[in-house]
Amino acid sequence: QSALTQPASVSGSPGQSITISCTGTSSDVGGYNYVSWYQQHPGKAPKLMIYEVGNRPSGVSNRFSGSKSGNTASLTISGLQAEDEADYYCSSYTSSSTWVFGGGTKLTVL
Amino acid sequence: EVQLVESGGGLVQPGRSLRLSCAASGFTFNDYAMHWVRQAPGKGLEWVSGISWNSGSIGYADSVKGRFTVSRDNAKNSLYLQMNSLRAEDTALYYCAKDIFAVFRGYLDYWGQGTLVTVSS
């Protein structure tokens, strides 16, 4: 159960778009559409932003979108805002009937 | 309002046991799968265990398999995690989280604030 691979950090200016990648294998990301994304602000519990690759829960801004190609899932945030600065984690179901998270990506809004 | 309140954390010596509890309210508990996720200090998230709505499906991360046992009491709206043979690497903030489905999907839409487990001599 190796963690999914995410960039340690990404940054962008307000109004710009950024994309965070999440790379796994055919035994997790590539094999299933059970990919989700979480946002975590310091000292807070994570918040579900995207589920089933590209679906947004009620209340999540449409500035957040998800996609997948092969073994890599992606989270795109458009119209970057200061409050988007946080840690982001991807997660995927695995062939072992477990879930695995990515190592996390720190988003800095410049 | 959905609320998940964890309890039972604390300082424990290596090799000892601890039982975590999660009290749920604000939703129909027995309609949803539940999970435990942990986060070591300054580190990322790690899925620990999950249990379906009727306890028919249960899963564990390899790192805790054979040592941890998840259970739920739908009559008491409660989720539990029995942790045995604790190791220093189990030190983390343990979150209880609700799935958006009754069966395993791993989409965690509500989280508690966590209970801290510290394993140290």
Interface residues (C-beta under 8 A of the other chain):
Chain A: Q1 A3 Y34 S36 Y38 Q40 A45 P46 K47 L48 Y51 E52 P57 D87 Y89 S91 S92 Y93 S96 S97 T98 W99 V100 F101 G102 G103 G104
Chain B: H35 V37 G44 L45 E46 W47 G50 G59 Y60 A61 D62 S63 Y95 I100 F104 R105 G106 Y107 L108 D109 W111 G112 Q113 G114
